[in-house]
Amino acid sequence: MSAPRTDRPAPPPRRPTAPDGLLVVDKPAGWTSHDVVGRVRRLAGTRKVGHAGTLDPMATGVLVLGVGRATKLLTYVVGADKEYRATVRLGVTTTTDDAEGEVVARADASGVVRAALDAEVARLTGDILQAPSAVSAIKVDGKRAYARVRAGEQVELAARPVTVSRFDVHDARTVAPGTAGLPDDVPAALDLDVTVVCSSGTYVRALARDLGAALGVGGHLTALRRTRVGGYALEGAVTLEEAEAQADRDEVLATVPLADAARATFPVRDLTDAESVALSYGQWVAASGAAGTTAAMAPDGTLVALVEDTRRGGADLARPVLVLAPA
């Protein structure tokens, strides 16, 4: 039996555990959302890290992560509306509806006129039914759709209602063969720079696919940058390098405190001391008078709970749906 090795390098010391809160990261291209979670777990000194809403590896921009107790807030952040800047290439269809897939069809898109483009964009704005991309993370019989596609299966996902609040085309430019990554021997394409604001569950690459199909030339997404998730914008995001530098400098990773994180996502209700105690025990209190979820704050500014108004015993009351400061 060989002797155990003694020359292995010592593992790096574990970092101090970061305080409960959110971290808004500017995700780099080529990273999966899970990659970012893994990196932040090391920076935060805890495995209790999650994210609110997956970004594809090719996409960049706002990825909201929860650390510690803030992971419980992510369920509510996921449902917030999102804003994207994107580039759509008309005239090229791919297997994944984005630039990472194989090209399956080409068509000359140089003849697409602006009036027709604007009409189809308008049809894709508002409350619509959208079939997600086949390579999405949606589960089909317990298995991710993209895994089934990679295994050679044909996957067709049912259309679902989504809301596209904005679909603005800022620029449209013809891409000649041999330029901007287009081969020399193919038809001309048309690139669109767009802004999309949409509900949770909307696929921007599916918008590119459907726009191209409606115009008869096909389409896919060549660039995607998420600029906002609910109240968390790109201006408040940090790169992973910046987060690591800050954690090294201050010896602990900084996070957005629970109360500040909630204020950026929900309407706020100020509690009395008695209401704070009641909610900390999971008891119901007087109604907030606001639709949806409300952040209930103690007099000292602490986030006590998230509450929702409901009817009980003939009276309107606020019930705690998530208690963050238990008794």
C-alpha positions in Angstrom: 0.0 0.0 0.0 1.4 3.4 -1.0 1.9 6.0 1.6 -0.5 9.0 1.5 0.7 12.0 -0.3 1.9 14.9 1.7 2.8 17.3 -1.1 -0.8 18.3 -2.0 -1.3 22.0 -1.8 -3.5 23.1 1.0 -7.0 24.2 0.0 -7.6 27.9 0.0 -9.0 29.2 3.3 -12.8 29.6 3.4 -13.9 33.1 3.1 -16.0 34.7 5.8 -19.8 34.1 5.2 -21.4 37.1 3.5 -24.4 38.7 5.1 -27.9 37.8 3.9 -28.8 39.8 0.9 -28.8 40.1 -2.9 -25.9 40.4 -5.3 -26.6 41.8 -8.8 -24.0 40.5 -11.2 -23.3 41.5 -14.8 -22.9 38.0 -16.1 -20.1 37.5 -18.7 -20.6 35.8 -22.0 -19.8 32.1 -22.1 -20.8 31.5 -18.5 -23.9 29.6 -17.4 -26.0 31.0 -14.6 -24.9 27.9 -12.6 -21.2 28.8 -13.2 -21.9 32.3 -11.7 -23.6 30.7 -8.7 -20.6 28.5 -8.1 -18.2 31.4 -8.2 -20.3 33.5 -5.8 -20.6 30.6 -3.4 -16.9 30.6 -3.1 -16.8 34.4 -2.7 -19.7 34.4 -0.2 -18.3 31.6 1.9 -21.6 29.6 1.8 -23.4 27.2 -0.5 -26.6 29.0 0.2 -26.6 31.0 -3.0 -29.2 30.9 -5.8 -30.2 33.0 -8.8 -33.5 34.5 -10.1 -33.9 33.7 -13.7 -31.5 31.8 -16.0 -29.5 33.6 -18.6 -28.2 31.6 -21.6 -24.4 31.2 -21.8 -24.2 33.6 -24.9 -26.2 36.3 -23.0 -24.8 38.9 -20.7 -26.2 41.3 -18.1 -28.3 41.4 -15.0 -28.3 38.1 -13.0 -29.8 38.5 -9.5 -28.4 36.2 -6.9 -29.6 35.6 -3.3 -27.2 34.8 -0.5 -28.3 33.2 2.8 -31.9 34.0 3.8 -32.3 36.2 0.7 -32.6 33.1 -1.4 -36.2 33.0 -0.1 -36.8 36.3 -1.9 -35.8 34.9 -5.3 -39.1 33.2 -5.9 -40.7 36.7 -6.0 -37.9 38.3 -8.0 -38.1 35.6 -10.7 -41.6 36.8 -11.5 -40.6 40.5 -12.1 -40.6 41.9 -15.6 -37.3 42.0 -17.5 -35.7 44.4 -20.0 -33.2 43.3 -22.7 -31.1 44.8 -25.5 -30.7 42.4 -28.4 -29.7 42.0 -32.0 -31.9 39.9 -34.3 -30.6 38.6 -37.6 -33.3 38.1 -40.2 -32.7 35.8 -43.1 -31.0 33.0 -41.1 -32.8 30.2 -39.1 -30.9 28.1 -36.5 -31.7 25.0 -34.5 -31.6 26.9 -31.2 -33.1 30.3 -32.4 -29.8 31.9 -31.4 -26.2 32.1 -32.7 -25.1 29.0 -30.8 -27.2 26.7 -33.0 -26.6 25.2 -36.5 -27.9 27.1 -39.5 -30.8 25.2 -41.0 -32.2 27.7 -43.5 -31.2 31.0 -45.2 -33.2 33.6 -47.2 -32.6 37.0 -48.7 -33.8 39.5 -46.1 -32.6 42.6 -47.9 -36.1 43.1 -49.4 -37.9 43.3 -46.0 -39.5 46.8 -45.9 -39.9 48.8 -42.7 -43.7 48.9 -42.9 -43.9 45.1 -42.9 -41.3 44.8 -40.2 -43.1 47.3 -37.9 -46.5 45.5 -38.5 -45.1 42.1 -37.4 -43.3 43.7 -34.4 -46.6 45.2 -33.4 -48.3 41.7 -33.6 -45.6 40.4 -31.3 -46.2 43.2 -28.7 -48.8 43.0 -25.9 -50.4 39.9 -24.6 -49.4 37.0 -26.9 -49.1 33.3 -27.0 -45.5 32.2 -27.4 -44.0 28.7 -28.0 -40.7 28.5 -26.1 -37.6 27.5 -27.9 -37.1 23.7 -28.0 -33.7 24.1 -26.4 -35.1 25.9 -23.3 -34.8 24.7 -19.7 -38.5 23.8 -19.5 -39.0 20.3 -18.3 -40.8 17.7 -20.4 -41.8 14.6 -18.5 -39.1 15.4 -15.9 -36.3 16.1 -18.3 -35.1 19.5 -19.6 -36.2 20.2 -23.2 -32.7 21.1 -24.3 -31.4 17.7 -23.0 -34.0 15.9 -25.1 -33.1 17.9 -28.2 -29.4 17.1 -27.7 -30.3 13.4 -27.4 -31.9 13.6 -30.8 -35.5 13.8 -29.8 -38.1 16.1 -31.5 -39.5 18.5 -29.0 -42.4 20.8 -29.5 -43.4 22.9 -26.5 -46.9 24.2 -26.1 -47.5 27.9 -26.5 -48.1 29.9 -23.3 -49.3 33.4 -22.6 -46.7 36.0 -22.1 -46.6 39.8 -22.2 -44.3 41.9 -24.3 -44.6 45.4 -23.0 -42.1 46.9 -25.4 -40.6 45.7 -28.6 -38.7 48.6 -30.1 -36.6 48.4 -33.2 -33.8 51.1 -33.0 -31.8 50.2 -36.1 -32.2 48.0 -39.1 -29.2 47.4 -41.4 -28.5 45.1 -44.3 -25.7 42.6 -43.9 -24.0 41.9 -47.2 -22.5 38.5 -47.8 -18.9 38.3 -46.6 -19.5 40.9 -43.8 -20.4 40.7 -40.1 -19.8 37.0 -39.9 -22.0 36.2 -43.0 -20.3 33.8 -45.5 -19.5 35.0 -49.0 -21.9 32.7 -50.8 -25.2 33.2 -49.0 -28.1 35.7 -49.3 -28.0 39.1 -47.6 -29.3 39.3 -44.0 -30.9 42.1 -42.0 -29.7 42.9 -38.5 -32.1 44.6 -36.0 -31.0 46.3 -32.8 -34.0 46.1 -30.4 -35.2 46.7 -26.9 -37.6 44.2 -25.3 -39.5 44.6 -22.0 -41.4 41.5 -21.2 -42.9 39.3 -18.5 -41.2 36.4 -16.8 -41.1 33.3 -19.0 -40.8 35.2 -22.3 -38.0 34.1 -24.6 -36.4 36.8 -26.6 -34.9 34.3 -29.1 -38.4 33.0 -29.7 -39.4 36.6 -30.6 -36.6 36.6 -33.1 -37.7 33.2 -34.5 -41.3 34.3 -34.7 -40.5 37.7 -36.3 -38.4 36.0 -39.0 -41.1 33.4 -39.6 -43.8 36.0 -40.0 -41.7 37.9 -42.5 -41.0 34.7 -44.5 -37.2 34.9 -44.1 -36.5 33.2 -40.8 -34.6 34.8 -37.9 -32.5 34.2 -34.8 -30.8 36.1 -32.0 -27.1 37.0 -32.3 -26.7 39.1 -29.1 -28.6 39.4 -25.9 -27.9 41.6 -22.9 -30.3 41.8 -19.9 -30.4 45.3 -18.6 -33.0 45.0 -15.8 -34.8 42.5 -13.7 -37.7 44.2 -11.8 -36.1 47.0 -9.8 -32.5 45.8 -10.4 -30.8 47.5 -13.3 -27.4 47.1 -15.0 -26.2 50.3 -13.4 -26.2 48.6 -10.0 -24.6 45.4 -11.1 -21.0 44.3 -10.5 -18.8 42.1 -12.6 -17.4 38.9 -11.0 -13.9 40.5 -11.0 -15.3 43.6 -9.2 -17.1 41.4 -6.6 -13.9 39.4 -5.9 -11.8 42.5 -5.6 -14.3 44.0 -3.2 -14.4 40.8 -1.1 -10.6 40.7 -1.0 -10.4 44.3 0.0 -13.1 44.3 2.7 -12.5 40.6 3.7 -16.2 39.8 3.2 -18.5 39.9 0.1 -20.9 42.9 0.2 -24.5 42.2 -0.5 -27.7 44.4 -0.9 -29.4 44.1 2.6 -32.7 42.3 2.7 -34.7 45.5 3.4 -33.1 47.4 0.5 -33.5 44.4 -1.8 -37.2 44.2 -0.9 -37.7 48.0 -1.4 -36.4 47.6 -5.0 -39.0 44.8 -5.7 -42.1 45.4 -3.7 -44.4 48.1 -2.4 -43.5 48.8 1.2 -45.7 48.9 4.3 -44.5 50.3 7.6 -45.5 48.3 10.6 -46.2 49.2 14.2 -44.2 47.4 16.9 -47.2 45.2 17.7 -47.6 44.3 14.0 -44.0 43.5 13.7 -44.2 41.1 16.6 -47.4 39.5 15.3 -45.9 38.9 11.8 -42.7 37.5 13.3 -44.9 34.8 14.9 -46.6 34.2 11.5 -49.9 35.9 12.6 -52.1 37.9 10.3 -52.4 41.6 10.6 -54.6 44.4 9.2 -54.8 44.5 5.4 -52.2 46.6 3.5 -54.6 47.8 0.9 -52.2 46.9 -2.0 -52.5 44.3 -4.7 -49.9 41.5 -4.8 -47.0 41.1 -2.4 -45.9 43.8 0.0 -42.7 44.2 2.0 -43.6 44.7 5.7 -41.0 46.8 7.5 -40.5 47.1 11.3 -40.1 50.6 12.8 -36.3 50.1 12.8 -36.3 49.4 9.0 -35.9 45.6 9.3 -37.7 43.5 6.8 -40.1 41.4 8.8 -42.1 39.6 6.2 -43.7 39.6 2.8 -47.5 39.8 3.1 -50.5 39.5 0.8 -54.0 40.8 1.4 -56.7 38.2 1.5 -60.2 37.7 2.8 -60.7 35.8 6.1 -63.7 35.5 8.2 -65.4 38.3 6.3 -62.6 40.7 6.8 -59.6 41.8 4.7 -56.4 40.9 6.3 -52.7 40.7 5.4 -51.2 37.2 5.7 -47.5 36.5 5.9 -46.3 34.5 2.8 -42.7 34.7 3.9 -41.3 35.6 7.3 -37.8 36.9 7.2 -37.4 38.0 10.9 -39.0 35.1 12.9 -39.6 35.6 16.6 
